[in-house]
Amino acid sequence: MKVLIVDDHQVNRLLPRAILGKLGVEVVEADCGEAALDCLDKEGGVDHVLLDVSMPGMTGLEVCRRLREAPATRDLHIVAYTAHAFASEKDQIMAAGFNDLLIKPISRDALLQALGLS
């Protein structure tokens, strides 16, 4: 299994990388929306994307919409990863096409459940 973690803050990529690495999951990282799209074009074999919603430039919402529009990534499992927890924001996030939502800081159990590993 391969997971792409996308977050503009490196510190926010450390915990999910550590949790997944201990399980033998291959992890690749991107620090912005543009890099995430480029990585998915070049990397191949990504099973899940853990995608920060609030990033400068291209937001996670826009990245998710673009992935849903492209035939090659239309069915990719995409999990929103955000500090935003208000109900109205959750509705907007899920409407962009995400499969699940994790609220930062994440727990090991929540991450594994969102990725179908529990």
N, C-alpha and C positions, 0 to 999 in steps of 0.2 A: 504494500500500500504506500502511496505517495501523497503527501499533503503540502499544499502551498500556503504559507502563512504570509499575509499581507498587512503590514502596519508601518506607518511612517516613523514610529518610535521603536528603536531597536529593543529597548527594555521590555516592551510589550510583546515582543516575539520570543523572548527568552523562556518564559514559563511553558507555553504550549510546545516549544521545541524540546525542552527538557522532558516533559511528560511523554510526548510521542516518541522521542528518541529511546527512552527506557523500554518502550514496547517494541522496538525494532522497526518503527515506522520511518520511512525515508521522508525527510523534510527539506523543502526548498523555501527560500524567502524572497520577498520583494518589499521595497520600502515606499512604493507609491502605486497608484492605479495603473499608470502607463507601464511601469516595470512588470506589474502582474500580468497584463495582457501580453507583453512581449515574452515573458517567461512561459506562459501557457502555449504560445505559438511555437517556441523553441524547445521546451522541455519535454512535452509529451508524457503520457502515462500518469498524469495527475488525477487522483481519485476524488479529492476533497479540497476545497479552498476555505480557509479561515480568513475572512475579509473584514478589516477595519472599516467602519462606516464613515467616520469623520477624518478625512485626509485632505491636505492642501492639494490644489489642482483637481484631478479627477477623483471624485468621492467614491466610496465603496458602492453607493447606490448606482452610480453611473456605470461602474465596472460590472456590477451584477446585471444591469439591463443589457449591456453590450454582450455579455456572455450568453444571456438567454436568447438574444437575437441571432447569434452565430450558430449554424447547424452543428459544428464540431463540439461546441460547449453547451449547447442548449440543455442537456440533461445532467450537466456536472453538478455535484452536490456542493452547495455554497452555504456556508454558515456565517452570518453576520456576527461581528465581534466588536462590541461597543460599550461605552460607559453610559449611553443614553437609555433610560429605563422607563420613561413616561409612556403611558398607554398609547397616546396619539403618535408618538415617534415609533413605537413598535409596529403599529398598523402601517405606517408609511414605509418602514424598513421591509416588512414582509411583503408588501404590495410590489416592491421592486423585483421580487422573484427569489428571495432567499428561501432555503429549505428550513433553516432554524436560526435561532438567535441566542447568543451568549452575552451576558452582561459582565463587563470587567469589574473587579478582578475575577477571573474564572476559577473554578475548582476543577480538580482532576476528574471527578465523577461527571460533572456537567460537560466537560470537553469530550470525554469518551462517549457519553450518551449521544451528544450532538453528531459525532462522527460514526455512530453505530458500532462502537468498539466495546460497549459494556454488556 
